[in-house]
Amino acid sequence: MATETRKSYHHGNLYKTLLQTGEEWIRTRGMEAFSLRACAKAAGVAHSAPGHYFKEVGEIFTEIGVRTFERLADFIIQSKQAEPDADPLFAVCSAYVQFARQDPKLFQMLFHSDRINRGSERFQRAGELAFRELALAIDPDPKKRQLNHAKILFAWSQIHGLAMLSIDGPMAPVGGNRSGLNEEPIVTSLRRLVEVVRNWN
């Protein structure tokens, strides 16, 4: 592994390798113990190698966030295209929650890491890709986005809450154990959400 990675490094693939290694680290070990030195070791390159691209952890976290938002947007678009007969709002909301359930550690990092530079133009543009799909699902006329701001905010708060509950689990009674939501209450909640938004006055 180390030999292959060093060979990739000499061919200019170190940047991609570090990002992929960083993502896998977060998926399997979480954000807390991450460092550029640890990432370099896991990638099989010299501890100084990440410095060619990332001066500190925040820079690689921000770029991982960009990639994750881009994947989320692609996943939403593909899910919507796969269900052409479904209400696009249901398809978008369902895809958002499903993505969170499939990649929970990276999804949580997007919204809970204080190491991400949220003022980064790249990060903001990537986030807009996913958010735009929700806005268009509510109203396909992009000029009405501001007019529909309350509906969009309501829908996003609902699906984000469901996404987080599906990962962390809802509050449990004393002596109980928290566990993620299963499919049935998620689908029921999403259908109700679509109904509320479509009948919004």
GUMARNU-208401 format. One record per residue: residue in one letter; residue number from 1; x, y, z of N, C-alpha, C in turn. Coordinates in steps of 0.001 Angstrom, whole numbers, plus 500000, padded with zeros to 6 digits. Example, Ala and Ser with C-alpha at 12.3 -4.5 7.8 and 13.67 -1.06 7.14 Angstrom:
GUMARNU-208401
('A', 1, (513190, 494310, 507800), (512300, 495500, 507800), (513200, 496700, 507800))
('S', 2, (512850, 497750, 507080), (513670, 498940, 507140), (512900, 500030, 507870))
//
This chain:
GUMARNU-208401
('M', 1, (500829, 498795, 500000), (500000, 500000, 500000), (500861, 501251, 500000))
('A', 2, (501859, 501270, 500899), (502721, 502442, 500994), (503470, 502670, 499698))
('T', 3, (503969, 501549, 499084), (504722, 501679, 497832), (503830, 502220, 496727))
('E', 4, (502597, 501697, 496653), (501676, 502142, 495614), (501323, 503611, 495798))
('T', 5, (501125, 504035, 497048), (500749, 505418, 497305), (501893, 506353, 496966))
('R', 6, (503115, 505970, 497327), (504263, 506818, 497004), (504424, 506931, 495492))
('K', 7, (504149, 505838, 494769), (504226, 505885, 493316), (503177, 506861, 492779))
('S', 8, (501953, 506806, 493351), (500898, 507729, 492933), (501300, 509159, 493213))
('Y', 9, (501983, 509356, 494342), (502415, 510690, 494722), (503334, 511264, 493647))
('H', 10, (504264, 510433, 493165), (505192, 510916, 492146), (504499, 511190, 490825))
('H', 11, (503317, 510631, 490644), (502558, 510896, 489422), (501529, 512006, 489629))
('G', 12, (501628, 512685, 490733), (500772, 513834, 490953), (499413, 513528, 491547))
('N', 13, (499227, 512337, 492104), (497927, 511957, 492650), (497851, 512078, 494162))
('L', 14, (498833, 512694, 494775), (498858, 512795, 496235), (497630, 513529, 496764))
('Y', 15, (497247, 514606, 496101), (496104, 515408, 496554), (494855, 514538, 496692))
('K', 16, (494531, 513783, 495646), (493350, 512920, 495658), (493500, 511809, 496687))
('T', 17, (494690, 511261, 496787), (494942, 510178, 497737), (494726, 510649, 499171))
('L', 18, (495209, 511836, 499496), (495040, 512366, 500850), (493569, 512611, 501167))
('L', 19, (492825, 513129, 500198), (491400, 513368, 500422), (490652, 512056, 500637))
('Q', 20, (490937, 511074, 499818), (490271, 509777, 499962), (490638, 509121, 501289))
('T', 21, (491902, 509241, 501673), (492351, 508682, 502948), (491689, 509403, 504112))
('G', 22, (491603, 510731, 504006), (490951, 511518, 505044), (489483, 511158, 505198))
('E', 23, (488802, 510975, 504092), (487391, 510600, 504141), (487215, 509246, 504813))
('E', 24, (488056, 508291, 504448), (487933, 506960, 505030), (488262, 506989, 506524))
('W', 25, (489224, 507819, 506900), (489568, 507964, 508325), (488339, 508458, 509098))
('I', 26, (487690, 509498, 508586), (486527, 510070, 509262), (485398, 509056, 509335))
('R', 27, (485205, 508290, 508260), (484142, 507282, 508250), (484359, 506212, 509316))
('T', 28, (485597, 505812, 509504), (485876, 504678, 510384), (486299, 505083, 511796))
('R', 29, (486905, 506284, 511954), (487430, 506664, 513269), (486847, 507971, 513800))
('G', 30, (486113, 508691, 512967), (485546, 509951, 513402), (486492, 511119, 513181))
('M', 31, (486012, 512311, 513515), (486770, 513542, 513247), (487806, 513861, 514311))
('E', 32, (487544, 513447, 515551), (488285, 513963, 516692), (489784, 513683, 516643))
('A', 33, (490154, 512461, 516270), (491569, 512080, 516320), (492316, 512376, 515022))
('F', 34, (491654, 513018, 514086), (492265, 513253, 512780), (493368, 514303, 512853))
('S', 35, (494441, 514060, 512141), (495518, 515039, 511989), (496154, 514814, 510634))
('L', 36, (496844, 515814, 510132), (497516, 515662, 508841), (498605, 514593, 508921))
('R', 37, (499290, 514534, 510043), (500338, 513521, 510217), (499731, 512114, 510176))
('A', 38, (498594, 511944, 510879), (497928, 510638, 510884), (497418, 510284, 509486))
('C', 39, (496921, 511282, 508769), (496435, 511058, 507407), (497572, 510625, 506497))
('A', 40, (498716, 511285, 506647), (499883, 510933, 505840), (500321, 509498, 506120))
('K', 41, (500338, 509129, 507405), (500742, 507770, 507779), (499784, 506749, 507195))
('A', 42, (498481, 507024, 507277), (497486, 506102, 506739), (497593, 505987, 505221))
('A', 43, (498005, 507072, 504573), (498155, 507054, 503114), (499478, 506445, 502681))
('G', 44, (500394, 506237, 503642), (501678, 505639, 503320), (502661, 506601, 502692))
('V', 45, (502566, 507892, 503061), (503491, 508889, 502531), (504196, 509589, 503692))
('A', 46, (505206, 510365, 503384), (505959, 511077, 504409), (505053, 512034, 505165))
('H', 47, (505332, 512234, 506456), (504452, 513074, 507281), (504398, 514508, 506787))
('S', 48, (505419, 514915, 506026), (505446, 516284, 505503), (504685, 516435, 504181))
('A', 49, (504303, 515307, 503579), (503686, 515340, 502246), (502394, 516163, 502178))
('P', 50, (501485, 516078, 503162), (500254, 516870, 503055), (500494, 518370, 502973))
('G', 51, (501644, 518825, 503472), (501947, 520248, 503451), (502040, 520840, 502061))
('H', 52, (502169, 519991, 501052), (502190, 520483, 499669), (500832, 521075, 499285))
('Y', 53, (499767, 520619, 499953), (498413, 521035, 499586), (497625, 521645, 500737))
('F', 54, (497873, 521189, 501955), (497084, 521612, 503102), (497996, 522116, 504221))
('K', 55, (497794, 523371, 504616), (498630, 523946, 505671), (498180, 523495, 507055))
('E', 56, (496893, 523210, 507191), (496371, 522741, 508475), (495114, 521915, 508247))
('V', 57, (494631, 521268, 509325), (493518, 520329, 509218), (492285, 520984, 508609))
('G', 58, (492024, 522249, 508944), (490842, 522927, 508434), (490774, 522937, 506919))
('E', 59, (491908, 523012, 506262), (491902, 523070, 504798), (491483, 521734, 504182))
('I', 60, (491981, 520635, 504741), (491584, 519334, 504180), (490144, 519008, 504571))
('F', 61, (489721, 519406, 505768), (488329, 519195, 506163), (487382, 519972, 505251))
('T', 62, (487757, 521200, 504912), (486918, 522018, 504033), (486787, 521363, 502665))
('E', 63, (487891, 520845, 502147), (487836, 520212, 500825), (487058, 518901, 500879))
('I', 64, (487192, 518146, 501960), (486387, 516936, 502115), (484911, 517312, 502174))
('G', 65, (484607, 518432, 502847), (483238, 518925, 502896), (482710, 519279, 501519))
('V', 66, (483536, 519893, 500694), (483153, 520230, 499320), (482789, 518959, 498558))
('R', 67, (483649, 517967, 498648), (483417, 516711, 497937), (482141, 516019, 498432))
('T', 68, (481901, 516087, 499729), (480717, 515443, 500300), (479447, 516145, 499851))
('F', 69, (479448, 517469, 499850), (478289, 518214, 499363), (478040, 517918, 497883))
('E', 70, (479099, 517823, 497099), (478943, 517525, 495673), (478342, 516137, 495478))
('R', 71, (478785, 515174, 496284), (478211, 513827, 496196), (476743, 513836, 496622))
('L', 72, (476427, 514622, 497655), (475038, 514729, 498093), (474162, 515277, 496973))
('A', 73, (474623, 516329, 496307), (473858, 516912, 495205), (473670, 515906, 494077))
('D', 74, (474727, 515183, 493720), (474629, 514171, 492666), (473644, 513068, 493061))
('F', 75, (473705, 512662, 494324), (472821, 511607, 494807), (471363, 512045, 494736))
('I', 76, (471109, 513282, 495103), (469745, 513827, 495038), (469241, 513864, 493596))
('I', 77, (470075, 514358, 492689), (469689, 514459, 491281), (469415, 513080, 490696))
('Q', 78, (470292, 512115, 490976), (470109, 510760, 490458), (468850, 510112, 491027))
('S', 79, (468582, 510354, 492308), (467380, 509787, 492934), (466127, 510374, 492318))
('K', 80, (466152, 511661, 492030), (465000, 512327, 491410), (464766, 511786, 489995))
('Q', 81, (465846, 511568, 489264), (465723, 511045, 487900), (465248, 509597, 487889))
('A', 82, (465576, 508859, 488946), (465185, 507447, 489024), (463710, 507279, 489368))
('E', 83, (463081, 508349, 489868), (461664, 508294, 490229), (460904, 509417, 489524))
('P', 84, (460825, 509373, 488200), (460203, 510479, 487450), (458728, 510679, 487744))
('D', 85, (458045, 509631, 488242), (456609, 509737, 488506), (456311, 510186, 489936))
('A', 86, (457341, 510231, 490779), (457143, 510633, 492169), (457153, 512151, 492280))
('D', 87, (456547, 512669, 493336), (456640, 514101, 493591), (458118, 514429, 493782))
('P', 88, (458666, 515389, 493023), (460100, 515686, 493140), (460510, 516095, 494552))
('L', 89, (459605, 516695, 495293), (459938, 517083, 496663), (460150, 515851, 497530))
('F', 90, (459292, 514845, 497365), (459475, 513606, 498126), (460794, 512939, 497738))
('A', 91, (461094, 512908, 496440), (462333, 512272, 495975), (463560, 512972, 496544))
('V', 92, (463559, 514303, 496530), (464700, 515076, 497039), (464855, 514873, 498542))
('C', 93, (463755, 514985, 499284), (463811, 514848, 500736), (464238, 513442, 501142))
('S', 94, (463700, 512455, 500449), (464047, 511062, 500731), (465528, 510810, 500468))
('A', 95, (466046, 511363, 499376), (467458, 511185, 499029), (468369, 511840, 500070))
('Y', 96, (467975, 513002, 500555), (468752, 513713, 501570), (468922, 512852, 502820))
('V', 97, (467806, 512289, 503291), (467859, 511455, 504500), (468622, 510168, 504220))
('Q', 98, (468403, 509588, 503063), (469086, 508336, 502717), (470595, 508532, 502652))
('F', 99, (471033, 509647, 502088), (472468, 509934, 502007), (473061, 510012, 503410))
('A', 100, (472360, 510678, 504314), (472844, 510800, 505697), (472970, 509434, 506351))
('R', 101, (472026, 508562, 506087), (472045, 507225, 506694), (473165, 506372, 506120))
('Q', 102, (473488, 506593, 504853), (474512, 505788, 504204), (475929, 506249, 504531))
('D', 103, (476097, 507534, 504805), (477436, 508079, 505073), (477361, 509010, 506296))
('P', 104, (476994, 508480, 507455), (476676, 509327, 508612), (477826, 510172, 509139))
('K', 105, (479027, 509635, 509168), (480154, 510382, 509745), (480489, 511612, 508903))
('L', 106, (480509, 511447, 507592), (480811, 512585, 506728), (479648, 513577, 506716))
('F', 107, (478438, 513070, 506785), (477272, 513957, 506843), (477322, 514811, 508109))
('Q', 108, (477628, 514207, 509227), (477734, 514950, 510483), (478858, 515971, 510425))
('M', 109, (479962, 515599, 509777), (481082, 516520, 509665), (480681, 517798, 508937))
('L', 110, (479839, 517668, 507903), (479410, 518830, 507124), (478817, 519921, 507999))
('F', 111, (478076, 519513, 509015), (477295, 520475, 509793), (477814, 520694, 511218))
('H', 112, (478723, 519822, 511673), (479128, 519913, 513075), (480618, 520119, 513304))
('S', 113, (481406, 520085, 512260), (482839, 520300, 512455), (483160, 521789, 512520))
('D', 114, (483861, 522191, 513580), (484275, 523596, 513679), (485608, 523831, 512975))
('R', 115, (486108, 522779, 512306), (487368, 522916, 511573), (487143, 523321, 510119))
('I', 116, (485929, 523189, 509640), (485615, 523564, 508257), (485557, 525086, 508142))
('N', 117, (486120, 525595, 507076), (486031, 527026, 506779), (484728, 527282, 506035))
('R', 118, (483697, 527655, 506772), (482381, 527833, 506178), (482275, 529105, 505340))
('G', 119, (483302, 529935, 505417), (483338, 531118, 504568), (483979, 530850, 503225))
('S', 120, (484491, 529625, 503036), (485121, 529257, 501775), (484115, 529316, 500633))
('E', 121, (484483, 529983, 499558), (483588, 530088, 498403), (483300, 528724, 497807))
('R', 122, (484298, 527858, 497747), (484099, 526505, 497207), (483110, 525721, 498064))
('F', 123, (483253, 525832, 499375), (482361, 525116, 500286), (480935, 525627, 500141))
('Q', 124, (480774, 526937, 500068), (479446, 527523, 499937), (478794, 527147, 498611))
('R', 125, (479575, 527146, 497537), (479034, 526767, 496224), (478589, 525308, 496220))
('A', 126, (479382, 524446, 496851), (479041, 523025, 496891), (477760, 522810, 497697))
('G', 127, (477632, 523518, 498823), (476415, 523411, 499610), (475196, 523903, 498853))
('E', 128, (475386, 524931, 498056), (474293, 525494, 497264), (473770, 524490, 496241))
('L', 129, (474629, 523609, 495740), (474200, 522610, 494760), (473079, 521751, 495322))
('A', 130, (473253, 521298, 496565), (472247, 520450, 497187), (471014, 521256, 497591))
('F', 131, (471242, 522423, 498159), (470136, 523256, 498619), (469262, 523698, 497444))
('R', 132, (469894, 523943, 496307), (469161, 524371, 495105), (468175, 523293, 494661))
('E', 133, (468570, 522021, 494795), (467670, 520936, 494395), (466401, 520934, 495239))
('L', 134, (466542, 521244, 496520), (465367, 521326, 497381), (464475, 522489, 496959))
('A', 135, (465091, 523628, 496686), (464326, 524809, 496275), (463570, 524548, 494977))
('L', 136, (464212, 523900, 494013), (463578, 523626, 492725), (462492, 522564, 492835))
('A', 137, (462648, 521655, 493805), (461621, 520630, 494006), (460346, 521262, 494556))
('I', 138, (460505, 522318, 495339), (459350, 523030, 495884), (458698, 523894, 494808))
('D', 139, (459528, 524535, 493996), (459015, 525359, 492898), (460066, 525378, 491798))
('P', 140, (459767, 524833, 490601), (460758, 524746, 489532), (461171, 526090, 488942))
('D', 141, (460482, 527159, 489337), (460853, 528489, 488861), (461898, 529080, 489813))
('P', 142, (463180, 529136, 489394), (464231, 529624, 490287), (464031, 531072, 490723))
('K', 143, (463255, 531830, 489962), (463025, 533234, 490306), (462128, 533385, 491545))
('K', 144, (461456, 532301, 491913), (460540, 532361, 493050), (461176, 531858, 494345))
('R', 145, (462480, 531636, 494294), (463149, 531076, 495473), (462997, 531968, 496704))
('Q', 146, (463197, 533258, 496524), (463081, 534162, 497662), (461647, 534220, 498175))
('L', 147, (460711, 534193, 497252), (459299, 534205, 497621), (458934, 532962, 498429))
('N', 148, (459578, 531843, 498097), (459299, 530566, 498756), (460247, 530280, 499920))
('H', 149, (460951, 531296, 500377), (461991, 531096, 501402), (461453, 530370, 502641))
('A', 150, (460287, 530757, 503119), (459730, 530138, 504339), (459456, 528649, 504125))
('K', 151, (458916, 528309, 502959), (458639, 526901, 502658), (459928, 526097, 502555))
('I', 152, (460918, 526679, 501905), (462197, 525996, 501732), (462861, 525764, 503094))
('L', 153, (462849, 526792, 503930), (463458, 526672, 505254), (462734, 525623, 506093))
('F', 154, (461412, 525628, 506017), (460622, 524637, 506754), (460970, 523224, 506298))
('A', 155, (460983, 523010, 504982), (461263, 521678, 504449), (462665, 521220, 504821))
('W', 156, (463635, 522131, 504705), (465017, 521741, 505014), (465170, 521412, 506496))
('S', 157, (464551, 522196, 507373), (464664, 521926, 508804), (464062, 520565, 509141))
('Q', 158, (462987, 520201, 508456), (462333, 518918, 508714), (463184, 517746, 508233))
('I', 159, (463702, 517839, 507011), (464469, 516694, 506499), (465825, 516588, 507202))
('H', 160, (466385, 517743, 507588), (467663, 517671, 508310), (467447, 517057, 509691))
('G', 161, (466347, 517427, 510337), (466034, 516825, 511622), (465839, 515324, 511511))
('L', 162, (465126, 514887, 510473), (464941, 513453, 510256), (466268, 512756, 509981))
('A', 163, (467123, 513427, 509207), (468425, 512842, 508896), (469243, 512624, 510170))
('M', 164, (469269, 513635, 511038), (470044, 513523, 512271), (469433, 512496, 513216))
('L', 165, (468103, 512456, 513297), (467452, 511454, 514146), (467683, 510044, 513612))
('S', 166, (467766, 509919, 512298), (467992, 508599, 511713), (469402, 508107, 511999))
('I', 167, (470314, 509038, 512279), (471690, 508678, 512628), (471825, 508471, 514138))
('D', 168, (471382, 509476, 514901), (471598, 509478, 516350), (470498, 508785, 517134))
('G', 169, (469301, 508758, 516577), (468173, 508207, 517295), (467464, 509285, 518099))
('P', 170, (466151, 509155, 518276), (465390, 510129, 519059), (465657, 509956, 520550))
('M', 171, (465141, 510872, 521368), (465281, 510754, 522812), (464591, 509480, 523285))
('A', 172, (465198, 508815, 524256), (464645, 507575, 524781), (464240, 507770, 526237))
('P', 173, (463269, 507015, 526735), (462898, 507122, 528144), (464025, 506626, 529043))
('V', 174, (463937, 506945, 530307), (464958, 506510, 531261), (465117, 505003, 531173))
('G', 175, (466359, 504565, 531051), (466629, 503137, 530952), (466587, 502608, 529533))
('G', 176, (466128, 503441, 528583), (466061, 503011, 527191), (467340, 503325, 526446))
('N', 177, (467423, 502817, 525244), (468597, 503050, 524401), (468196, 503819, 523158))
('R', 178, (469000, 504827, 522814), (468740, 505570, 521589), (469207, 504753, 520403))
('S', 179, (468418, 504743, 519368), (468815, 504071, 518131), (468204, 504826, 516971))
('G', 180, (468819, 504694, 515807), (468351, 505433, 514643), (466939, 505039, 514241))
('L', 181, (466267, 505959, 513561), (464920, 505676, 513081), (464952, 504609, 511991))
('N', 182, (463911, 503796, 511934), (463827, 502850, 510835), (463052, 503478, 509678))
('E', 183, (462866, 502711, 508619), (462339, 503255, 507365), (460902, 503780, 507476))
('E', 184, (460045, 503056, 508168), (458618, 503391, 508164), (458304, 504793, 508694))
('P', 185, (458801, 505186, 509881), (458476, 506546, 510348), (459096, 507636, 509491))
('I', 186, (460217, 507336, 508851), (460849, 508319, 507962), (459955, 508582, 506756))
('V', 187, (459511, 507518, 506108), (458656, 507656, 504920), (457351, 508352, 505285))
('T', 188, (456761, 507969, 506414), (455515, 508591, 506859), (455701, 510087, 507081))
('S', 189, (456797, 510454, 507729), (457078, 511867, 508005), (457331, 512644, 506725))
('L', 190, (458030, 512034, 505780), (458322, 512717, 504524), (457057, 512937, 503701))
('R', 191, (456182, 511956, 503695), (454919, 512113, 502951), (454078, 513224, 503584))
('R', 192, (454092, 513289, 504898), (453353, 514347, 505577), (453981, 515708, 505278))
('L', 193, (455294, 515759, 505237), (455997, 516993, 504909), (455607, 517492, 503523))
('V', 194, (455600, 516598, 502548), (455222, 516969, 501180), (453797, 517501, 501154))
('E', 195, (452913, 516845, 501884), (451522, 517283, 501929), (451401, 518695, 502493))
('V', 196, (452140, 518968, 503569), (452100, 520298, 504194), (452606, 521360, 503235))
('V', 197, (453733, 521089, 502591), (454335, 522073, 501685), (453439, 522308, 500472))
('R', 198, (452873, 521258, 499925), (452031, 521406, 498731), (450732, 522147, 499030))
('N', 199, (450315, 522131, 500289), (449095, 522841, 500662), (449389, 524112, 501429))
('W', 200, (450609, 524585, 501313), (451048, 525781, 502020), (450276, 527019, 501523))
('N', 201, (449773, 527795, 502429), (449041, 529012, 502057), (449869, 530261, 502393))
//
